[in-house]
Amino acid sequence: TLLGDACHPMLPFLAQGANSAIEDGMVLTNCLKAHGRDVPAALAAYEAARRERTARLQKGSAANTDLFHNPVLADGKGAGKFVTENWAPD
């Protein structure tokens, strides 16, 4: 099976890449413990358990590309307006 960036590489715009690999390791460990010697069942459970969350993280990271690499940010006037409209004040 695969885990971490090998199965769900992410753009670096959500700070979840390393965290996802750690989560993968924990979930895989728990699945292997729960299914004993039935490794195929453990791997299927691991994949099912991780699919939705990692897909959501990948999509969120990709969406942040528009926020952090928007061409409007290159212009001083446009940047201030863009930041005010898209980013929380804090």
C-alpha positions as CSV (number, residue, x, y, z in Angstrom):
1,T,0.0,0.0,0.0
2,L,1.0,3.6,-0.2
3,L,0.9,6.5,2.3
4,G,1.9,10.1,2.5
5,D,2.9,12.0,-0.7
6,A,3.2,8.7,-2.5
7,C,-0.6,8.3,-2.6
8,H,-1.8,11.8,-2.1
9,P,0.8,14.5,-2.9
10,M,-0.3,18.0,-2.0
11,L,0.6,21.5,-3.0
12,P,2.2,23.3,-0.1
13,F,-0.6,25.7,0.5
14,L,-2.5,24.1,3.4
15,A,0.4,22.8,5.5
16,Q,-1.1,19.3,5.7
17,G,1.4,17.2,3.7
18,A,3.5,15.9,6.6
19,N,0.5,15.7,8.9
20,S,-1.3,13.6,6.4
21,A,1.6,11.1,6.3
22,I,1.5,10.9,10.1
23,E,-2.3,10.3,10.0
24,D,-1.8,7.7,7.3
25,G,0.6,5.8,9.5
26,M,-1.7,5.9,12.5
27,V,-4.7,4.8,10.5
28,L,-2.8,2.0,8.8
29,T,-1.5,0.8,12.1
30,N,-5.0,0.7,13.6
31,C,-6.4,-1.1,10.5
32,L,-3.7,-3.7,10.7
33,K,-4.3,-4.3,14.4
34,A,-8.1,-4.5,13.9
35,H,-7.9,-7.0,11.0
36,G,-5.2,-9.2,12.4
37,R,-3.8,-11.5,9.7
38,D,-6.3,-10.4,7.1
39,V,-3.9,-7.9,5.4
40,P,-6.1,-7.3,2.3
41,A,-9.0,-6.4,4.5
42,A,-6.8,-4.1,6.6
43,L,-5.5,-2.4,3.5
44,A,-9.0,-1.9,2.1
45,A,-10.2,-0.5,5.4
46,Y,-7.2,1.9,5.4
47,E,-7.9,3.1,1.9
48,A,-11.6,3.6,2.7
49,A,-10.8,5.5,5.9
50,R,-8.4,7.9,4.3
51,R,-10.0,8.6,0.9
52,E,-12.4,11.4,1.8
53,R,-10.2,13.4,4.2
54,T,-7.1,13.3,1.9
55,A,-9.2,14.3,-1.1
56,R,-10.6,17.2,0.8
57,L,-7.1,18.3,1.9
58,Q,-5.8,18.1,-1.7
59,K,-8.7,20.1,-3.0
60,G,-8.3,22.7,-0.3
61,S,-4.6,23.0,-0.9
62,A,-5.1,23.4,-4.6
63,A,-7.8,26.1,-4.0
64,N,-5.3,28.1,-2.0
65,T,-3.2,28.4,-5.0
66,D,-5.6,31.1,-6.2
67,L,-5.2,33.0,-3.0
68,F,-1.5,32.8,-2.6
69,H,-0.4,33.1,-6.3
70,N,-3.1,35.4,-7.6
71,P,-1.6,37.9,-10.2
72,V,-3.6,40.7,-8.6
73,L,-1.2,40.5,-5.6
74,A,1.6,41.8,-7.9
75,D,-0.1,45.2,-8.1
76,G,0.0,47.3,-4.9
77,K,-3.4,48.8,-5.3
78,G,-5.1,45.6,-6.4
79,A,-3.3,43.6,-3.7
80,G,-4.7,45.6,-0.8
81,K,-8.3,45.2,-2.1
82,F,-7.7,41.5,-2.8
83,V,-6.4,40.8,0.7
84,T,-9.2,42.8,2.3
85,E,-11.8,40.8,0.3
86,N,-10.3,37.4,0.7
87,W,-8.3,37.1,3.9
88,A,-9.5,37.4,7.5
89,P,-8.2,40.5,9.2
90,D,-6.3,38.5,11.8
